[in-house]
């Protein structure tokens, strides 16, 4: 069972890393999408707190989250997609 869990985790990391790496340059070119996603996670998905930390209006945050979704085909407002995106970003930052 432990092997299956590790294998599944590695598959998720590999898949999402590929998604992010394909779109990371676009996300960076479009502004602060990576920072937006990181702050959104750090604030546990609280739109008001994340917007406050980013010094933007909450509608701007929602727009950025939608843009991330369009670029990656992963919706950061859905927990499973958010985890995949965040793990890939962490891995990207480590490299």
Buried (B, 14 or more C-beta within 10 A) or exposed (E): EEEEEEEEEEEBBEEBBEBBEEBBEEBEEBEBBBBBBBBBBEBEBEBEBBBBBBEBEBEEBEEBBEBBBEBBEBBBBEEEBBBBBBBBBBBBEEE
